[in-house]
């Protein structure tokens, strides 16, 4: 669970995904880039009620939790590998030059 109010990226979510753990994250900032809502984890508003409901969901549906964990692992390996990250950085740098 990672629900800060202002986070530009959320590296901890990617680290959890490498261990096939689905995550609960606040639906704001860079966290939205790291969680595919309903597939690799859950995006929620950063209030206690929403966080509690997301936690209860994972407790009630362990098979869904495991499925999302596997999806999270595959997502981070595909989207956040070294090659993709270098290409994304290069693209952003080129955009700044034009």
Secondary structure, 3 states (H helix, E strand, C coil): CECCCCCCCCHHHHHHHCCCCCEEEECCCCHHHHCCECCCEEEECCCHHHHHHHHHHHHHCHHHHHHHHHHHHHHHHHHCCHHHHHHHHHHHHHHHHC
